[in-house]
């Protein structure tokens, strides 16, 4: 029953964030990309601060905290622009590679072992990224590059969270989003839209992100972080489907093939630890200890959901 609850929460979170790209595209029809990004940054920042207040978090004053705030701001802004400049399927798939790059960074920075499945995933991911880069141009290439580097920043975010063992990061996420909004409004003209659909679409995007965070934050206490990450991959096809049905947006055939390759690589990469996880029967009296033994794994997965617009969750 616990596993079903965890899987249900993880899937619910992935489904909640899946219309994110569609909401942003609808908002962009009544405004500019800069205005949509600014509005999303401000609302996300306010939402993260509200979550931090609700959890009574403390603001950590370390260099890692400052770097995390910058990374969150860039990731949120970059993924918003990416959805507006390139195909949704391309942006979602490129960002979903974050956990694979995180494994590579952890090998160099934290001394974690680099498993063969991760090496194979990195090689195939590079092949897929190369195919996508060769099949797009112009603004599509800019959006793809933003999503790709957002995935790398997400990997750096996950690595720093593990290194510093930070748990209270809601304020950092809020500060990063508001800081990025301040920089954006200083360098790019931002208009004030008057269309109700704009505000409704942006609010829907932020609501989906918050629902994703809450669902993922609960799911990791019932299932492992690897299982949670595996469940969130379902967001990739759903996000592309929403946009296709509403906007008839279809990427080039080469991009679709490369995206399918990357999704397959992610599924295999994340499924192996789940399948190899040995079920352990825990006595009734030791149930609390069994739950406590997953705290470090759960806290990393909970924290990682702040940086994501909603693609994956892997410590």
Buried (B, 14 or more C-beta within 10 A) or exposed (E): EEEEBBBBBBBBBBBBBBBBBBBBBBBBEBBBBBBBBBBBBBBBBBBBBEBBEEEEBEEBEEEBBBBBBBBBBBBBBBBBBBBBBBBBBBBBBBBBBBBBBBBBBBBEEEEBEEBEBBEEBBEBBEBBBEBBBEBBEEEBBBBBBBBBBBBBBBBBBBBBBBEBEBBBBBBBBBBBBBBBBBEBBEEEEBEEBEEEEBBEBBBBBBBBBBBBBBBBBBBBBBBBBBBBBBBBBBBBBBBBBBBBEEBEBEBBEEBBBBBBBBBEBBBEBBBBBBEEEEEEEEEEEEEEEEBEEBEBBBBBBBBBBBBBBBBBBBB
